[in-house]
Structures are given as C-alpha cells and as structure tokens.
Amino acid sequence: MGSVTDLEALLRPPAMDMPPYPPKAITLASGEQMVVRQVGREEVPTLLKAIYPLLLVERDFYDIVAARLYAELLAYKRYRVRDEYVLVGLIDGVLAGVVNGRLVDGKVGMSYHTMTIRRGLRVGSHLFAAKMEYHIEHIGQDEVLIVAESPIGFRRWMIEYPLEKKYEVQHELGGVPSWVLTRKTYFDAKPRLVSGRRPVPDELVAGAAMIRLPGDETVKRQVLDEKGGGR
C-alpha cells in the first residue's frame, strides 16, 4: 500500500512550466497606485477571508462569482486544478481585486473569474487586462477562452475589447459557450485597455509584499454602494 505522499502525487495534476507574472503599477482614476502581482499558494487563506463575506451578496452576481472563485482558490492551494494562476490588485497593500485563470495547453488559456473589491475605479477592468496580458505577452498563448456571468462582465469583456464568438467550444464554467480573445484582438485593444508601468518602484513593491484586507463590513459596503464592478 502506497504512502500518503505517493497517493497525493497521484491526485495532483501534471504541471506546465509557467513564467511568473512581472508585477506592475497602475495609476487609478483616483490618483492612487495599484500594484498588480501574482499570488503564491501560501497567500490563498488571506484571499478566502476577503471573499467569504460576498458569498451571500446577490447584487451583480457577486454570490455565484464569490462561490466559484472561493472553490477555485482552494483548488489552486491544494493542487486540484491544472496550471492555475492568481493575480491581485493592491492599493497601499489593501486588496482591491482578484483575477484567476489557467492554461489549457501551451497555446490556449482559460479565463476564470474577475472579482472587484474596491469598486468605482475600474479595478476589475485593469485586472482583467492584466491577466490577458499574462496569457498573450508573457506566456505567449494564441487565445484565451472567456465567458461572463453578469451584464457588467459582458459589457467589460465582450463589448469593450471586442471579443469573438467561439461557440463551438464549451467553456469550463458552463453557461453559455465560449468567447475568445485572440492575439490580434488583444494587441488592437492594448493601447486603450492595458495600462501600467514596470519596473515597480521599490516603495510600492514593499507596500504590496503582504496582502492586507478591508474589514468584512467595508467589503460589503464597497460592493453594495459603489458603481462599477467585477465579472
């Protein structure tokens, strides 16, 4: 009978080599600086604390996005999804939003979710653009499969870029079939929608080293009271 370690190795999917996402700083409409960086598995419990209060918030479909993102983050932490990544946006170290996705193979990416915590500053749009940048420019993929779970998401992704239909491919999240971001669509949209600068100044890097959370009630208030949004 094999050891627990041997059995765990059988439960974990094989992994592709994924280049790290290089951090960048984005100047928001408020003048604040948001650092976008990749998240390690050891940081997932902090993100789960931020998402938990939103599981029962129905506005703009935060409940289903929060529930699915919560499960995806657990799967990432416990190596139960293949080739997943997680990016966060941090303002003065405080969590403003989360995005995630995975690699289907070397050429195709799968967008999962975009959740905005700090609304009204297009945080979700900036983070979505960052993960498209990761797929296309840093991993070098040809296309990313995408669906929306809210009207806000549909306007932000399908219309703003604009995306192409790829209805012959069913997205992993279910619901409607896939839409697709191609390399051409990405680079056509990049001047309008992809922003940020590198390298990130040392003081911003230091301030984003640890994820800090707004309080539960602050999270709910920002989501319920502000305009803008997530996916």
C-alpha positions as CSV (number, residue, x, y, z in Angstrom):
1,M,0.0,0.0,0.0
2,G,1.5,3.3,-1.0
3,S,2.2,6.1,1.4
4,V,0.1,9.3,1.7
5,T,2.8,11.2,-0.2
6,D,2.6,8.7,-3.0
7,L,-1.2,8.9,-3.1
8,E,-1.2,12.7,-3.0
9,A,1.2,12.7,-6.0
10,L,-1.4,10.7,-7.9
11,L,-4.1,13.2,-7.1
12,R,-2.2,16.2,-8.3
13,P,-2.4,17.1,-12.0
14,P,0.8,17.4,-14.0
15,A,2.1,21.0,-14.3
16,M,3.4,23.0,-17.2
17,D,6.2,25.5,-16.8
18,M,4.6,28.9,-16.3
19,P,6.7,32.1,-16.4
20,P,6.0,34.4,-13.4
21,Y,3.8,37.4,-14.0
22,P,6.1,40.5,-13.6
23,P,4.5,43.0,-11.2
24,K,3.3,46.3,-12.5
25,A,1.9,49.5,-11.0
26,I,-1.3,51.2,-12.4
27,T,-2.3,54.8,-11.7
28,L,-6.1,54.7,-11.0
29,A,-8.6,57.5,-11.7
30,S,-8.3,58.5,-8.0
31,G,-4.6,59.0,-8.4
32,E,-3.8,56.0,-6.2
33,Q,-1.3,53.4,-7.2
34,M,-2.4,49.8,-7.6
35,V,0.2,47.1,-7.7
36,V,-0.7,44.0,-9.7
37,R,1.2,40.9,-8.7
38,Q,1.0,37.2,-8.7
39,V,-0.1,35.3,-5.6
40,G,1.5,32.2,-4.1
41,R,-0.4,29.3,-2.6
42,E,0.6,30.3,0.9
43,E,-1.4,33.6,0.4
44,V,-4.7,31.9,-0.5
45,P,-6.1,31.8,3.0
46,T,-5.9,35.6,3.2
47,L,-7.9,35.9,-0.1
48,L,-10.5,33.4,1.2
49,K,-11.2,35.7,4.1
50,A,-11.9,38.6,1.8
51,I,-14.2,36.6,-0.5
52,Y,-16.2,34.9,2.2
53,P,-18.4,37.9,3.1
54,L,-19.5,38.2,-0.5
55,L,-21.0,34.7,-0.8
56,L,-24.5,36.0,0.1
57,V,-24.3,39.3,-1.8
58,E,-26.7,38.9,-4.7
59,R,-26.0,42.3,-6.4
60,D,-24.2,42.0,-9.7
61,F,-23.9,38.2,-9.3
62,Y,-21.3,38.5,-6.6
63,D,-22.7,35.4,-4.8
64,I,-22.0,33.0,-7.7
65,V,-18.7,34.6,-8.6
66,A,-17.6,34.6,-5.0
67,A,-18.6,30.9,-4.5
68,R,-16.8,29.8,-7.7
69,L,-13.7,31.9,-7.0
70,Y,-13.6,30.6,-3.4
71,A,-13.6,27.0,-4.7
72,E,-11.0,27.8,-7.5
73,L,-8.7,29.3,-4.9
74,L,-9.0,26.2,-2.7
75,A,-8.3,24.1,-5.8
76,Y,-5.2,26.2,-6.5
77,K,-4.0,25.9,-2.9
78,R,-4.5,22.2,-2.8
79,Y,-3.2,21.4,-6.3
80,R,-6.6,20.2,-7.6
81,V,-6.7,22.3,-10.8
82,R,-4.2,22.1,-13.6
83,D,-1.9,25.1,-14.3
84,E,-3.9,27.8,-12.4
85,Y,-2.6,31.2,-11.6
86,V,-4.0,34.0,-9.4
87,L,-3.3,37.8,-9.7
88,V,-4.3,40.5,-7.2
89,G,-4.5,44.3,-7.2
90,L,-3.3,46.0,-4.1
91,I,-3.7,49.7,-3.1
92,D,-1.4,50.6,-0.3
93,G,-1.2,46.8,0.4
94,V,-5.0,46.5,0.7
95,L,-6.8,44.1,-1.6
96,A,-8.7,45.8,-4.4
97,G,-9.5,42.9,-6.6
98,V,-8.6,39.3,-7.6
99,V,-8.4,37.5,-11.0
100,N,-7.6,34.0,-11.9
101,G,-7.4,31.6,-14.8
102,R,-5.4,28.6,-16.1
103,L,-3.6,27.2,-19.1
104,V,-5.5,24.6,-21.2
105,D,-2.3,23.9,-23.1
106,G,0.7,25.9,-24.4
107,K,-1.5,27.8,-26.9
108,V,-4.9,28.2,-25.3
109,G,-5.7,29.9,-22.0
110,M,-8.9,29.7,-19.9
111,S,-10.2,32.8,-18.0
112,Y,-11.9,32.0,-14.8
113,H,-13.0,35.0,-12.7
114,T,-12.6,38.7,-12.1
115,M,-13.7,40.0,-8.7
116,T,-13.6,43.6,-7.7
117,I,-13.4,44.5,-4.0
118,R,-12.7,48.3,-4.4
119,R,-15.3,49.4,-6.9
120,G,-15.7,52.6,-8.9
121,L,-12.1,52.8,-10.2
122,R,-12.2,50.2,-13.0
123,V,-10.1,47.9,-10.8
124,G,-11.8,44.8,-12.4
125,S,-11.1,46.1,-15.9
126,H,-7.4,46.7,-15.1
127,L,-7.0,43.3,-13.6
128,F,-8.8,41.5,-16.4
129,A,-6.5,43.3,-18.9
130,A,-3.5,42.2,-16.7
131,K,-4.5,38.5,-17.0
132,M,-5.0,38.8,-20.7
133,E,-1.5,40.4,-20.9
134,Y,-0.2,37.4,-18.9
135,H,-1.7,34.9,-21.3
136,I,-0.7,36.7,-24.5
137,E,2.5,38.5,-23.8
138,H,4.2,36.6,-21.0
139,I,3.1,33.0,-21.6
140,G,2.9,33.6,-25.4
141,Q,-0.5,32.0,-26.0
142,D,-2.6,32.4,-29.1
143,E,-6.0,32.8,-27.5
144,V,-8.0,33.0,-24.2
145,L,-11.4,31.4,-23.7
146,I,-13.8,33.7,-21.8
147,V,-17.4,33.8,-20.5
148,A,-19.3,36.4,-18.5
149,E,-21.6,35.7,-15.6
150,S,-23.1,39.3,-15.3
151,P,-24.2,42.1,-17.5
152,I,-21.3,44.2,-16.2
153,G,-18.8,41.5,-17.3
154,F,-20.4,41.2,-20.7
155,R,-20.0,44.9,-21.3
156,R,-16.5,45.0,-19.9
157,W,-15.1,42.0,-21.9
158,M,-17.3,41.0,-24.8
159,I,-18.1,44.6,-25.9
160,E,-15.1,46.7,-24.9
161,Y,-12.4,44.5,-26.5
162,P,-14.5,43.3,-28.5
163,L,-14.3,39.5,-28.3
164,E,-15.2,37.0,-30.9
165,K,-17.7,34.2,-30.5
166,K,-16.2,30.7,-30.3
167,Y,-19.5,28.8,-29.7
168,E,-18.2,25.5,-30.9
169,V,-16.1,25.4,-27.7
170,Q,-17.9,25.0,-24.3
171,H,-16.3,27.0,-21.5
172,E,-15.3,25.1,-18.4
173,L,-17.5,27.4,-16.3
174,G,-20.6,26.2,-18.1
175,G,-23.4,28.6,-19.0
176,V,-23.0,30.0,-22.5
177,P,-20.3,28.7,-24.9
178,S,-17.0,30.5,-25.1
179,W,-16.0,33.8,-26.4
180,V,-12.3,34.2,-27.4
181,L,-9.6,36.8,-27.1
182,T,-7.1,36.3,-29.9
183,R,-3.6,37.8,-30.2
184,K,-4.9,40.3,-32.8
185,T,-7.8,41.4,-30.6
186,Y,-5.5,41.8,-27.6
187,F,-3.0,43.9,-29.4
188,D,-5.7,46.0,-31.1
189,A,-7.2,46.7,-27.7
190,K,-3.9,47.1,-25.8
191,P,-3.5,50.9,-26.3
192,R,-7.0,51.5,-24.9
193,L,-7.3,48.9,-22.2
194,V,-3.9,47.7,-20.9
195,S,-2.1,50.1,-18.7
196,G,0.7,50.1,-16.0
197,R,4.4,50.5,-15.7
198,R,7.4,48.4,-14.9
199,P,9.6,48.2,-13.0
200,V,7.5,48.9,-9.9
201,P,9.2,51.4,-7.6
202,D,10.8,49.8,-4.5
203,E,8.4,51.5,-2.1
204,L,5.4,50.2,-3.9
205,V,6.9,46.7,-4.0
206,A,7.5,46.8,-0.3
207,G,4.0,48.0,0.3
208,A,2.5,45.2,-1.7
209,A,4.6,42.4,-0.2
210,M,1.8,41.4,2.2
211,I,-1.9,41.4,1.4
212,R,-4.0,43.4,3.8
213,L,-7.8,43.1,3.9
214,P,-10.5,45.7,4.4
215,G,-12.9,44.6,7.1
216,D,-15.9,42.4,6.3
217,E,-18.4,45.3,6.5
218,T,-16.1,47.5,4.5
219,V,-16.0,44.9,1.7
220,K,-19.8,44.6,1.7
221,R,-20.3,48.4,1.7
222,Q,-17.9,48.9,-1.2
223,V,-19.6,46.2,-3.2
224,L,-23.2,47.4,-2.5
225,D,-22.7,51.2,-2.5
226,E,-20.3,51.8,-5.4
227,K,-20.8,51.7,-9.1
228,G,-18.5,49.7,-11.3
229,G,-17.8,46.1,-10.9
230,G,-16.5,42.7,-11.4
231,R,-17.4,39.9,-13.7
